[in-house]
Amino acid sequence: MLTSLDNPNVKALLKLKKAKERKKENKFIVEGPHLVKEARKLNLLIEAFSLEEKEGYTALSKQIMDKIAETDTTVTEIGLCKMIEKSEITNKLLILDAVQDPGNLGAIMRSANAFGFKTIVLGEGSCDIYNPKVIRSSQGAIFKLNFINANIVSFLDKIKDFDVYGTSVINGIELDKVKKNEKIAIILGNEGNGISKDVFDKLNKNIYIPMENTESLNVSVAASIIMYKLR
Amino acid sequence: MLTSLDNPNVKALLKLKKAKERKKENKFIVEGPHLVKEARKLNLLIEAFSLEEKEGYTALSKQIMDKIAETDTTVTEIGLCKMIEKSEITNKLLILDAVQDPGNLGAIMRSANAFGFKTIVLGEGSCDIYNPKVIRSSQGAIFKLNFINANIVSFLDKIKDFDVYGTSVINGIELDKVKKNEKIAIILGNEGNGISKDVFDKLNKNIYIPMENTESLNVSVAASIIMYKLR
């Protein structure tokens, strides 16, 4: 059982709490038995760790586990996984312009997977997809999607054959009236500021979700309603 | 400026971090200028506190503010508010069977307000609506809704004239085929466990949201898609 914070394996795991280190090592950590199982199934698992001594797992003390796990203090298993690049551009794209809350990003991934938006484009300033809270709230959807990190303005030039829609609370096409084309890209903006000006200026079509008042919705909710409707 | 944690006003504010105390005192705290403004407009504000000395505010030191504020360390204003009971049963009801994540509950309130589900029934084990993180993520929607704390099984006996729908990933009526009746109640379950068995056993109609696979959605997303569709 690993019990020392000075153990090199433990040190290597702790390093992966930082996005920069994850990127450098091409590795990330998943928390909880469900995700460890998923990662194993998909051949992404490098090593699994558990509080208990059991087959297929390296045992860790509770103290070490609590240092590594980010989501809560009752994590019983974690998995060290390798990143694999899947950056295919599918026919249904979701473009996120600096969505920053890990819970929101995870919920968006879950919906994107459920509604067939198999590629997510992450603009600059977006939350790291390998953040443990993102992975946890994605409930494994992270393993099933393609991700592209890009400057959104430049990326838009590459998908000229797509119907690209921004989202706006003020005006645009009512969601119910949007045509379901084969190639669709939807852009969602940051929680506080919406879509950034340079991206917004490139758009000539925006979707709005009809509401009883002009208040806005949570970004993961807005993204999901649109994907549900245009799936 | 209030600078001491021993100041009785500061002590009274700190007590309100606990749900039990909020309930006893019938008071709660909102964080951030937007919510303080909303509370003032709606006559719910007892006293406002700010890091700066300014009219209409009692000044607080940064140290005290950080002790009181829950959502993050950059809160510049908080408001002490009174609870008012609004427990009207409107024609569109959302019933939450132990939704526990504050972010989810706040996002649900925001959508409920946007789509005209003006009453939320909270079953036992639900997250406290006056939790500062709930209030923050509700973006003020909390001020515009009716809330009823109830045992859901008993509550269902009171709304026999409603079309009551549970939610299920396995089977039920496809969301697109649900009739938009005037009186509709939708039940959403706990993040991990869904709708509890005793509630589920009382239901004869369930809605499912069509997805590409049998995975489930985040509860605030599922609630919002259904409300959007049945608004």
Interface residues (C-beta under 8 A of the other chain):
Chain A: D101 G103 G106 A107 R110 S111 N113 A114 F115 G116 S137 Q139 G140 A141 I209 P210 M211 E212 N213 E215 S216 L217 N218 S220 V221 S224 I225 Y228 R231
Chain B: D101 G103 G106 A107 R110 S111 N113 A114 F115 G116 S137 Q139 G140 A141 I209 P210 M211 E212 N213 E215 S216 L217 N218 S220 V221 S224 I225 Y228 R231
